[in-house]
């Protein structure tokens, strides 16, 4: 990966400096607190906020979630047990039905009443577990859905979502609900709010998609507690599948930082084809549930 980035994105310093300059006036990022001696599951938090933002734009369900429910039959060398798989798949069908209730061309508020918001965050976190199954073509050990008791209901799975997840996503949504880019994005006509777009090169990297195309701008959400420490390894997906689209980087400050194709070209990556650019992202995140040795950025 280091050799690939050095060869195809040789000049990241100018873009990184520009990004840090734009971050300087922002408020401090919010950080999840999983409790003493516990490490937050950062990748799953990132997926959860993505799903919650999609709901605000009117598109709560998509292929990764529905396909993930179907792929629960693909165990990881006998894990989890068949009765757990049956339980999770049944709960997944209920989850899809509940998320379907939030589908609305006008979208949903960025912050709901407290009890409704908590329920929705729990559903989004469970959806992230099913997306992990989809991305990894089946179960991998460590997916929290696999630790439920046989016969558990959707409510049981929702109650098992850690409290710090609720608090963290609620804080992030409060930032998104304050005056800023997402307020404007929600006002766009439905046909200009595209969630989970795929590109010509997506089939080459396991169906990798983007987060949003909103008003002609390609949006990729990044959940990081240390935006000032972003490095070259965080920039490969800042090259556009289409150079006519604007790129934006959103972080936990609740602000959008524009990164135009011209700035991206300063990375030295103009020669990358769309499949190659997507491949760099897939190589960094082959599936949604990381190994236990994953280090926090």
N, C-alpha and C positions, 0 to 999 in steps of 0.2 A: 504494500500500500504506500509506504514512504517513497519508494522509487517511482511509482506511478504518479503520485502527486508532484514530485520534484520534476518529472519530465513533462507533465501536461498542465500543471498550474505552478509555474516557477516563480511568479511574482505576486505573492499574496499580501506583502507588507502594506502597500498603499491602500488596499481595500480594508484590511484590518484596522489601519489607523483611522480611516474615514468612519468606520463603524464605531470605534471607541469614541471618537469625537462626538458623534451623534448621541451616544449613550450618556455622555457626561452630565447633561442637565436633567436626566430622568431620575425618578425616585428610586430608592433602593429596591432591588428585587425581593419578592416574597420567598421565603424558604420553608419547606414543610418540616414539621417536627414529629417524628415517629416515636419519640420517647427516649429515655436514657438507654444508651447501648444499642439502639435499634437504628438501622439504616433505611431511609425511605426508598421505596421502589420507584426510582426516577423514570425509567422507561415507561412503566405503566401509568404513572401520573401524566406523562406527556401524551399518551394515547387517550387518556380520560378527558383531558382538557380539549383535545381535538374533537372528540365526539360531542362534548357539550357545546362547543362553538358551532358545530355543524347543525345541531338542533336549533340554535338561535337563528340559523340561516334557512331553516325549513327542510333540512335533509338529514333526519336522524339515523336512518338505516342505509345500508349499502351492501355490496357484494361481500366484503371481508367479514362482516358480522354474520350474515345469513349463511355464507359458505362455511364459516367457522362452526356454526351450530351443526351443520351436516357432517363436518370432518371430525366431530368428537368421537366417531367410531374408530378412528385411527389411533390406537394406543401406542405408548412408548414401551415396548417390550414387556407388556403385561401391566403397565401402570397408566391410568388408575384401574381399579377393578371394574369388571363389566357392569356391576350394579351401580357403581358411581357414574360410569359413562351414561347409563340410561337415565339416571337422575339429572345429570347436567344437561343432557340433550332435551329432556322434557322441560326443564327450567328455561333453556335457551329459546324454545318455541314460545313460551309465555313472555319472555323478554322481548322477542321480536314483535309480538302483538302489542305490548305496552308501548314500545318505542314508536310503533306505527301511529299511535294516537297523537303523537307530537308532530306528525307530518302536516305542514301547513305552508302553502305558498307564500304567506306573509311572514313566515318564521315565528320564532318564539322570543319572549323577552330575555335579555341577557342575565337578568336576575329575577327569579320568581319569589313568591312568598316562601318563608323559611322552610316550612315542612315540605312543600312541593319541590323546592330546590334540592333539599337533602335527598329526597327519593330519586330525583332525576340524576343527581351525581352518582348515587349508588348504581343506578341502571347503566350509566355510562361506563363506570368502572368494570362492571360485569361484561359489558360489551367489549371492552378492551381485552378481557380474557379470551373471549371467543375470536377476536381478531388475531390474537397470538396463535391460536390453534390453526387458523387459516394461513397465516404467514409461514408457519413452520410445517405445514402439510400434516398436521396431526398434533397430538400431545407431546410436550416435552416436560420432564420432571421439574417441578417447581411452580407450575401454573397453579395459582391458588384455587381455581375451580375444582381441581382434582382432589382437594382435601376435604370436600364436603362429605357429610354422612349420607349413606344410601337412603333414598326416600325423602331427602331434603326438598323443600319447596323453593320457589323463586324468592319468597320473602326471607327464608332462612339464609339463602346465599347473599341477599342484599344486606341483611343484618350483620353478616360476617365482614363486610367491607370496613377496613380500619377507619377509626375516627379521624386520624390525621389526613386521610384522603379527602374526607368531606370538608374539613377546615381549609385545606390547601386549595382545592378547586373552587370553593366558595370565594376565597380571597382573589383568585385569579379572575373569576367572573365579575367580581366587584370592580376590578381594574378595567376589564373590558367594557363594563357598563358605564364607566365614567366617560365624559366627553373625549372622544378619540376616534380612531379609524373604524372600529366595528360598528359604532352607531351609524356611521355613513354607509357602511357596507349593507347593513340590514335594510336600509331604505332603497336599495337598488331593486329594479324589477326582477321578478323571479328568474327570467331567462338569463340574467346577468350574474346570478349567484349559482355557480357550479361547484359542487363538492365532490372530492375524490376523483378528479379527472385522470384518465390514463392516456398514454402517448404511444406513438408508433414503436418506440423502443421498449415499452413496458413488458411485452411478452418475452424479451430477452433476459429479464431479471425477475422472473416470478410474478409478473403482474403488478410491479411497483407503481403506485399512483402518487399524485400530489395531494395537497390538502384542499386548496381552493383556487378557483379562478373567479375573481370578483371585479366586475367592471373592467374586464380586460387585463387585470393585473394578476399574475401568478403569485399566490401567497403560500408560504411554507411556515408552519408554526414551529418554533423552537422553545422548549421549556428548559431553561438553564438558570441556575442560581448564581452563575458567575459569567455573565455576558462579556465582561471585560477580558476574560481569559480565553475567548475563542481563538482557535489556531487554524493553520492551514487545513488540518484534518476536518474541520467543521465547514469548509467552504466548497467542496466539490459540487454539492447540489445547489450552489448559487449560480451555476451556469444554466441557462434556460433551454428547455426542449425546443422552444421557438424564440429566436432572438428578438422578435417583435413584441414580446410580452415583458412587462416590468416585473422585477423580482423584489420581494419584500421579505424582510426577516423580522419575525415577531418574537419577543421574549417575555420574560415574566414581569417586566416593567409595565406591561399593558400598552406598549407603544409599538408602532410600526416604523421600521427603519428602511427607507427605500434603497435598493441596490439595482441601478439601471444596468442594461446590457453593456453600456460603455464602461461602467466601473468594473463589471465582471470580466470584460475583456482584458483589463489591466492585470488580471491574474495570469495572463498568458495562456488561457485555455481555449482560444478561439477555434483551434483545430479539432476539438472534441466533437464526436458525433453524438446525437441524442442517446443511443444505446450505451455508449461509453460513459457519458455523464451520469446516466442513471445507474450504471454498474458501480460507479464509485460510491454512490449512496447505499446500494444494496450490500456492497462489501463491508461497509461499516455497521450496518444493521441487518444481518441476515434473517433475524426473526425478532419478534417483539419481546420475548422473555430472555434476558441475558443469562449467561452462566454466572455462578456465584462469585467468580473472580472479577466480575465487572466493576470497574472503578468509577467513582463519582467524578464528573467533570467539574 
